[in-house]
Amino acid sequence: MKGETAVETTVQGLSVHYEVTGSGPDILLLHGWGSSMEVYARIIAAFSDRFRFTAVDFPGCGGSEILKEPWGVAEYADFILAFIKQAGLENPMVFGHSHGGRMALYMAGKGLLAPPKIVVFGAAGLKQKKTAGQKLRLYSFKTAKWFLTLPGLRKWTAGMLDRVRAYFGSADYNAAPPVMRQTLVRLVNEDIRSVLPAIKAPTLLIWGEKDTATPLSDGKIMEHLIPDAGLCVVSGAGHYSFLERPGQVESILEAFL
């Protein structure tokens, strides 16, 4: 990609990969859980003649080193602040997809960042109410875990707990190494809605109509809670609306930026 600079640096003791592309006002790109900066390639190509994009791989994703211990929202916020300082960014706009959107909104709401504009795609951050089926599944897993870890049974049940986790866990959970599994559990149990009314930046919420990972109802709640927010729904798209309907999303971004 023209003008792209790939950089390896160390942030909070972790080896971190990031890339800088384009010229103009700064935009920080934060990707979603289990993804990488590569998801933003088309957006960068479309706007790098007018903006300078800094895209970072979160620890445990892409080219960055895996976490040494589980993180929650606060630890990710500390990492992002340290990275912004390390990369020499001053008050960048922030784009975030899913978990990256969660962090953009959380940090703006907590006053840790004061970006001139925020764009999120299917942002995570609202704790989901469990259905009856999900509650039963969770109870079944906890019961099986308790049984399999009884002191007298451990020597007979080696390996069975991993198979139980694989059966009951989500695809994201099962694909992650242990430290990232613990991190995911922490993240999905944190709810950021209380900080959303404090966001001062104009905020664009872009949502896939058929998003099942972070449902459209979450976007509507966020639009209601964030003072200067607008919600754009991408018809027929799912959780990766900017990849599924790139032309439509880029037109929306063009108008907002």
N, C-alpha and C positions, 0 to 999 in steps of 0.2 A: 504494500500500500504506500502511495507517495507520501513522503514526509514522515514516515513512521520510524520511531526510535524505540527499540526494545531495551528494557532496563531490568537488571537484577539488583535488588537492594536488600537490606536487612531492617525489619521493623519489629520492634519488641522481641528481638532475639530470633525471629523467624525469617527465613529466606523468602522473599516476595518478588513475584514477576509482575511487571506492568509495562504498558506501552503508551507512548505519546504520539499523537497524529494530528496534523493540521496546524492552523494558525488563526488567532482571533481570541475572543473571550473564552475563558476556560469552562469546560464541562467535565465533571467527574462522573465516570460510569461505574455503577455497582451492579454486579450480576446476581442471579438468583441461586438458590441452594443447589449444590451438585452440578452447577454449570461453570462457565468461565467467561472471560472477556470476549471470547470469539463470537458470542451471540450478537454483539453489537457491530459486527463488521460492516453490515450494509448501511446502518445509520451513520457510522463514521464516514464511509465512502460518500454518502449523500451530502454531508454537511461540513466536511473537513476543510473546504475552501473558505469557510467563514468562521469556524470555531476550532479551538484546540481541545482535543479530547484526550483525557488521561483515563485509561482503562486499567483496572487492577484485578488480579486474580486473588480472591479471598484465600486465606490459609486452608489447605486441604483441597483446593480446587485448581484446575489448570496447572500452571507451572510453579505454584507457590507451595512451600513446605506445610506439612500437616500440623495441626495443633498438638501441643504437648499435653494439654489438659482441656476439659470441656469449657466452652464459653457460653455466655448468655448475651442478651442484648447490650448490656453495659460494657462487656469486654470487647464486643465488636465495635462499639462506639469509640472506645479508647484506641483500638487499632486504627480506625479510619482517621481519627484526629492525628495520630502519630504519622500515618502515611501522608496525609495532606501536608504536614510540616516537612516531612522528608522529601516530598516531590516538589516543594516550593510553590504550592498552589495558594492563591489568595482569593478567598471568597468565590469559589467556583459555583456555577449552576450544578445541580445534581440530578442525574437520571438514575433510576433504580428499578430493577425488575424483581418481583416476588420478594425474596429476602432482602435484596438490595433496596427495594422500595420501602420495606419495613424500616431499614436503617436510615434512609434519607428522611422519612417522616418523623421517626423517633428523635433523631438528632436535631432537626429543626424545631420540633415541639419542645424539646428540653432546653433550647437555647444554646446548644453546643455548636451549631452551625447557623449562619444567617445567609443562606444562598439567595441570590436575586430571583431565581426561579427554580421550581422543582417539577420534574416529570417522573411519574411512576407508571409502570405497566403491571397490572394485576398484583398490586402490593400485598404482601403478607402483613400480619401484625394483629389481626383481630382473632381472639381465641374462639374457636368454633364450638358450638354446642354439639355434644355427641348425640347421635341417634340411639334408639333403643338397641339396635343391632351392634353399633360400635361399643356401647357400654357393656353388652354381653361379651363381645370379643375381648375387651380389655380385662374384664373380670375373669374370663377363662384363661387368659394368658397369665395373669397374676397368680391364679390358683395353681396352674401347672408349674410356674416358676417356683412357688413356695414348696410344692411337693418335691420337685426335682432337686432342690437344694437342701433338703433335710439331711442332717449330718450322717445318718445311717444309710442313706441311699446314694450319696454322691459318687461313691466308687462304682456303682452299678449304672449310673445315668450319664456317664461322660459322653459328651457330644449331643445328648438329647435336647439340652436347653437351646443349643444353636438351631436345631431343627424346629423347635417350638417357636423361637423368635422368627425364623424364616416363614413359618406358616402364618403367624398372626401379624407380623410387621408389614408396614407399607413398603412399596418399591424403593422409595428414598431411604427408608430406614435400613432395609436389608442390603442395599448397595453400599452403605457407608461402613468404614472401619469403626471399631468400638468407641474411640474418643469422639468421632463425629456423630455417632448414634446418640451418645449422651448429650452432645451439643444440640442436636435436633430436638430432642425431648425438652430441653430447657427452652428453646426458642418457641416451640408451638404452645407452650404453657404460659408464655408471657403475652399480655394484652396491652397494646400501646394506645388504645382509644382515649385514655385520660389526658394525653399530651397533645392530641390533635387540635383542640381549640386554640392552642397557643402558637400555632404555626402562622407566621406573618407573611411568608413568601407566596406569591401567586403560584398555585399548584395545579398542574394538569394531571388528571387521572385518566389513563387509557386502559380500557378493560375489554377483554374478549367476551362477547355475548354468551358463549358456551364454556366459559372457564369453570372447570370443576375443582381445580387446586385452590384457588382463591375466588369464590363465587362472586358474581356481579352484585349480589346483595351487600357484600363488603364494600365495594366501590361506592354504592349509594350511601352507606353509613358514613364513609369517609368524606364524601362530598358534603354531607349535612354538617359534619363536625368541624371541618377545616374552613375558616372564615372566607378565604379567597380561593375557592376550588371550583374547578369545572370538570365534569365527567363526560368523556367521549366513549361511546360503546361501539366496538368494532363488530359488525354483524357477521355471524357465522364463525368467528374466531374463538380459539380456546385460550390457554394460559400464555402462549407465546404469540400474542396478537401481532407484534411487530415483525415476526418472521412469517406468519401465515398470511397477513394482508399488508405487506411492506409498503406498497404504493399509497394505500389509504392512510396508514399511520404516518408516513413521511409528509403527506399533505397536511395532516393535523399538526405535526411538529413545525412545519413551515409557517403556519399561521400563528402558532404560539410563540415561536422564537423571533 
